[in-house]
Structure formats: structure tokens, C-alpha cells
């Protein structure tokens, strides 16, 4: 997943392009960064802004879209009308979703959009938006309205769609004490995404939200689903915010993939008799980035998930590149079925295979006794050879792949899925009596 982020440079790395790159890493995406302006600011004060030339801005955008596939676009700080016109010209005809965050002032007090550029912003930039994500103050400036309740939020959103935006999310609406909502509007449909108010101010949370929204829209989620997921991501960043400097806290998005895999491992540990699923070589559980190019793009346990008596213990920490064996199985699977991103190895048992088949899951196998000598000698080549052989003639990805061992080699089952939760869902058939 590649996201093009267009916005200002923030040396504190709390917001702007630096924040977008950090959010991309947390989401498992790749971020192209195009700088519209260079700001001088920290967590407490805004000092200066210097826009890049319109020519330089255009060359940056053209250099990216002429070479790379862009799955989504996130636009933040656009300081003047020259930049606005260049972005409009460069992105006209773009079919990937475009999310615009109309940042007008920074948390630290700086002007990020000149008043003289507001008319051009409405005329040229807003119509590009698949979704536009103003906070209450920004929505009021764009629409020339006042937002005091849900009705006025809806009226404001409608006015912004009349400027050409396909959808509007007004963030940070506080109509009730200790309750923050995001108002989502698209084609006459509306939704409210709620959350509890967190009692500290942060720098960069708006950037986190708009980038995450672009990411989820680029993953083909509908607007309302994407808005909920972006909200959850942003709340996590706000809760993890750190007071690094003397001013406001810096929003720090958590690694979403790490959290998902860690949660899945905890759920695996809670499965009744999970210890029976642990093989002699122990277990690993892995989760790959979209478009993983090596095992270093795959999170796994740097250690193992081990049997300890009648329970299961995580012996090691989650790391990118933490697994070689099971991660290599995912890499082999992704060569043919790139949507497969997670895997868990469990103890081989013919009854387990029968349970999977009986539940309608697709199960493939390979014979380790037929492995060529050259792959047996190379580290992790056995699993690559085995998975490729198991799926060679398949049109759809298997849910599990197994082998029955070889001399000195333990039989094994690897359960595959699109996510760690998807893998765990397949294990439910083993709970049935």
C-alpha cells in the first residue's frame, strides 16, 4: 500500500510530513512525502514558514506519480494559492482516493493557510476530495457557518459538498460534556463516530486521522468503515502522546499490526487446551505488511510461543524479522496469493486435518521426503520449496498446509489467513467436540 502525502515539514515531527511517515509505518504502509512548505516550530511555539516554490512542488508530485503506483493521497498544509493550483493540476484525473485535511492554523499557533488563498482552496482543492476532514473551526471557515449542534454540522457538511467534495468528516465536535464526535456525511447519508474526550492537547492528531482515513479508503473500505478505523487509530495516537518538549504532547500512533498480532497471540493462549496445539519445535505466529518484500517486513515472535505444562507462554517479543521459518511460508504463499498475510504453525495431527476438511476449509500438503538435496542444505529453503509445491496447482489460497515429516523432521501444519484474527477463526473448528 503506497500513500502519497502532500503537506508541510514540521521539525518537531509532531505533525506534517514527518507525522505522515510515522503513521504509515504504524499502519504498515509506504509513504511518499511531498513538501509544500518548511515550518519552524516546536511543541510550544510557531516561529516561521517558508513555502517551497510552485515549480518545486509540482516537480516533487510529478516525480512520484510518474514512477510509483499511488493507492491513496493525503493532503495537509497548503500555504498559498500557487501551491493549490499546482496540486489541482497535478492530481486532476487521479483515480485513487484523495483525503484533504484543511489545516488553517497549527496547534502551536502558526498560520498554515493564507487568508488570500481561501477562495482558491474552495474552488480548486475541495473538489478533488474523496473526503475532506476539517475540525469544527476549519469547517466553519470553509463554509462560513457556525457549528453548535448536529443540525448545524449537517448543514455545514452539505455546504462543503456543494463545493465539490464527495464526502465530509467534521472532527472534534463537542456537543455534550466529555464526549467528542466526528460527523460523517456522504450523499445525504450521515453517521456519528463517538469517543470519550481525552484531557490533554496534542500536536499531530488531525494529521494522523486524515492519513489513516486515506490508508483505509485506499484499502477499499467504505467511508463509514474507514472513518471508524481512522478514529480508533487516532485515539490510540492521542492516548500514547508524549510530552517530549515544553509545550503540547506529540501524538504517537501505535504500530497497528503489532497490536493486532499481540492481541491474537493473547487470544490463542486463552484457547482451551491450546498447549495441545504446540509442536516439539514450538510455535510462531506472524503477520506481514501489505506488499512485504522480505521476512523483515513480517512481524513474528523473536523466540517462540511455547508449551509450559498445560498452558501456553509467549517466550520472546514481537519484532519485524522475528520469525524466519513461518515468515518464509507467508512469503512463499504471497508470491501466488498476496492477500495472505498471517500464519501460525501448529502440531500435526491427522484428526486436526480432518476437522479442517470437514469444516469446508481448503487444505494442501507436500511431501518432505521428495525435497531436493540442494534445498535441504539451504536455511529456510525447505519451507519455501514445500509451500510452493503445495500451492502450485491451486487457483485459490489454502487455509492450511501440512506435511507428515521426514527423517528427523517433525510433521507440521501451518494455518494461513488474511489477518491474525482470520487465522484464529479457523482454529475454532478444533474446539468442537
N, C-alpha and C positions, 0 to 999 in steps of 0.2 A: 504494500500500500504506500503510494507516494503522494504527499501533500505539499502543494506549493503555498508557502506562507509569505505574504507581502505585508510589510509593516516597518515600524521604526526600530532602531537599535537602542537598547537600554543597557548601559554599562553595569547597572546593578544586577542585571539578568532576572529581575523580578517580572518584567513584562516584555512586550515586543517580540522580536525575532528570537532572542535568546530563550524566552519563555516557551515559544512555539517549539523550538528544537527539543527542549526538555520534555514538553508534553508528548511530542512524537515518540521520544524514547520510552516514556511510560506506557504509551499505547501500543508499542511495537511497530510503529510506522517510520517511514523515512521522510525527512523534511528538507525541502529546498527553500532557502531563505533569500528573499529579495528585499533589500533595504531601501526604504523611501526617504528616511531622514536619520540623522545621527543626533541623539539627545544626550545631554549631560545632566544626570540626575542620580540621586541615591534614594535611600528609604525614607528620607525626611524632607528633601528639598529638590526642586527642579531648577536647574541653572540656565540651560540654553538648548536651542535646537537649530540644527543646520540641515535643510533639505538637500538631498542629492539632486543633481541636475535632471531635467526631464529626459535628456538623451541617455544618461547613465542608467536611469530607472528602466527605460524601455529596453536597453541592451541587456540588462540583467534578466528581464522577463523573457525576451526572445531567446537568450542563450539557453534557458531551461526548457521552454516548450518546443524548441527545435530539436532537442536531443532526447528528452525523457518523457515517459508516459506519466501524465499527471492525473491522479484519480480524484482529487478534490483540491479546492483552492480556499484559503483563509486569508481575508484582507483585514488588516488592522489600521494602524495610523497612516493616514494620507494627508499630508500637511497643506498642500495648496492645489489650485485648480490645474496647474500644469501637470502635476502627478496624476490627478484624477483623469484628465483627458488621455494621458498615455496608457493608463491601466485599462480604461474603457476600450481604446483602440486595440490594445494587445490581446485582450480577453474576449472581444466580441466573436461569437461563434464557438466559444468553449462549451463543450457538452457536459463536462464534469461538473458536479455541484460546486457552487460558489457561495461561501458564507462570508458576510460582511459584518464586522464589528465597528460601528461608527464612533470610534473614540474621539471625543472632543476635548476633554481635559484629562490629565493624568491624576492618579491618586495623590501624587506629590505636588499638584497644583499647576502644572505646566499646560500651556495651550498646545494641543496636538492637531487641531484643525482650524485654520484661519477663518474668521468670520466671512471674509471676502470670497472664500471657496465654498460656502454652504450651498449656494444656488447651483453651482456646478456639481456638487456632491449629489444633490437631489436629482438633477437632470441626467447625469451621465453614469454615476456609480450605482445608485439604488436600483435601477432597472436590471443590473447584472445579477442581482442577488437571488439565489435559490432560497436563501434565508438570510434575514438581517437581524442582528441581536443587540439592539440598543438597551441600555438600562433606562430607568424611568426618566432621568434628566435628559438623556440623549434622545429618547423618543419624543419628549416634549419639544425639544429644539427642532428636530426634523419635521414634526407635524404641526408645530405652532399651537399646541394644545396644553391642557393641564390634566394630569392623571391623578385622580383621587379615589377611584373605586374601579370595580371590574367593568362597568359600562364605559367609563371614560378610557380605560385601557383598550377595550374593543374598538371604540371609535378612533382612537389614535392608531391602532394597528391597521384598521381599514384605510385610513388616510395614507399610511405609508405604502400599503399595497397598491393604492391608486397611483403612486409614483412609479410603479413598475416592479416592485419586489414581489416574488412569488409567495413568500410567507414571512411572518414576523414573530419574533420571540422577544417580548419585553421582560427583561430580567430584573430581579430585585424589587418586586412590588411588595410593599408592606402595608396592607390594608387592615391587618389585625396584629395585636401585640405579640411579639416573639414568633411571628410566622412570616416567612418570606415565600413568595410565589413567583413563578415565571409564567407569563401569559403567552400561550401559543395560538397563533391564528393562521389559517390557511384555507383559501377558497370557501369562506363562510363557516368553516368548522373551527372550533376552539377547544382548547384543553388547558388545564391548570396543573402545573407541576409544583408540588409543595415541598417545603423543607423548613426545619427549625432555624431560627436566627442564631448565628454564632457571634458571640460578643467580642469580636475584635476585627479591626480593619485590616485588609490585606491588599497587597500590590500584586496584580497579575491574574486575579481570579477571572476577570472578564476575558482575558486572552485565553486562559485555559478552557473556558466554556466554548468560545467560538471555534477554537481549534478542534476540540473534541467533537463538536457538532459536525464540522467538516469531515472529520475522520469517519464518523458513523454514517453520515449521508453517503460518503464515498464507498462505504461497505454495503450500500443498497438498502439501508434501513429507511423506513418511512419517517417523516418529520417528527411525529409524536413519539415514536420509539427512540429516535436519535436524541430528541430533547431530554427525555428521561435519563438516558445513559450519559449524556453530557453533563446533566445536573449532578448525577451521582459522582462522576469523575471530579467535578469542580468542588463539591462538598468535601471530598477526600483531600483535595489540594488545600482547601481552607483549613480543615482540621489539622493538617500536617504543617501548616505555615510556621515559619521560624522567625524569631526576632533577631535577625542577623546583624542589623545596624541599629541606629539610634531612633529610627522612625517606625513606620508601619511594618507589619510582618510580611515576609515574602511567601506567596502561595507556592507550595511544593507538591506537585502531583506525584502520587504513589505509582509504582510500576503495577499497572492493572494486571498484566499477565502473571506477575509474581503472586499477587493476591489471589487470583483465581486458582492457580496451581496449589498454593498453600492451603486454601480452603478445601480443595478437592482431596488433598492428602489427609486433612483432618477428618473429612467425611469417610474416606477409605478406612482410616484407623478405627472409626466407630462402627463399621460393619460387623455384625455378629460373626464370630469365628473367622475374622479376616486373617488371622495367623495361619489358617489352613491354606490360604492362597499364596503364601510366601515360599518361593523355591529355595533350594540349598544355596544358590548364588545370591539370594536376597532379591529385592525388587527396586526398580526405579520407575519414576513417573515423570514424563516430560511434556513440554508444551512449546511449540515452535512459533516464531514470529511469522507473519504473512510474508511469503516470498523468501523464506530462510535460505541462505546460500551455503551455510556450513553448520556444523554442530555448535559452533559458538553463537549462533542465532537461536539456539534452543535452550530453554531453561530445564534443568534437571537437578537431581539431588547429588551434590558433591559428597558422596558417601553412599548410603543405601537406606531404603525402608526395610527394617529388619524385624524378624520374629524374636520376641523376648518372652519366652514362656508361652502363655496363652493370650498375648497381646501383641500389638504392632507398634514399633517405635521408629521415629524419624532420626536416623543416625547420620547427621550431616546437615548442611544448609543448602538452600536453593541458590543456584548460580547459573548464569549463561555459560554453556560449555561444561556444566557439571556432570553430564552423562555423555558417554561415548557410545556405548552399546545400543541402548534403547533409542537414543537420539539418532544414531545411524539408521535404525529401522525406519524412523519417520522420514529421514532424508530420502531413503530408497523409495518409500511409498509416495512421497511428494513428486518424484520425477514423473509419475503417471497420474497421480490423484492429488493435485496441490491443495485441495481443500482439507486434507487430513493433516491435523496439526498436533495431535496429542496421542500418547501411547503409554501403556502400563504393562509390564511383564509379570505374569503370574505362573504359579506351579502348573505343570501339565498333569491333566487327569482326563482320561477318556470320557468320564461322566460329565466333566465340565464342557468338553467339546459337544457332547450330545445335547446338553442343556442349551447351548448357544444355537445349535442347528434346530432343535425343537422349538425354540422361540422365534424362528424365522430369520435369525442373523446369518450373514454370509461368512463362511469360514473357509480359509485356504490353508494349504500345507506345503511344506517342502521336505525333502529327504536329505539330511546332512551326510548320509553315507555316500551320496553322489557328488559331494562337493569336490571340485578340482584341487589338487595338491597346492597349486600356486596361491589360491585364496586362503587356504588353511593356515599358511605361513604368515600372511599379512594381517596386521592388527585391525580388527573391526570389519575385515572384508567378508568374513563368513556371514554376518547378518545382512550385509548389502547384497551378497550373492543370493542368500536364501529368500529374502523378501522379493527381490526382482524376479526370481524364478517362480515364486508362489503367485505373483500377480500378472505374469507375462501374458496370459491368455484371457484375463478378466476385463470386462467392459466397465464394471463399477467396482469401487473400493470395497475390500472385505472388512468386516467388523473385527475379525480376529485372524491371526496367522499362527500356526503351530508347527513344531517338528517333534519327532519322537526320539531325538538324541543320536549319539554315536558313541564310539568307544571313549570313555572318559568325559563325555559331554552330556550334560543334563537336558532332558526334554523340556520344552518351554512353550508357553502360549503368550503371545503379545496381543493385547486388546487395543484397537485403534479407534479414534474418533475425531470429530471436528474441534473438540474442546475437552478439557479435563472433565467437565460435567457430563458431556456426551459419553465419554469412556465409562464413567461411574454408572450412568443409566443402564449401560449394557450389562453391568455386573449384577443388576437386580434379579436377573433370571436365576442366579446362583443361590439367592435367598429362599426361593420357593421350595417347598417340601415335596 
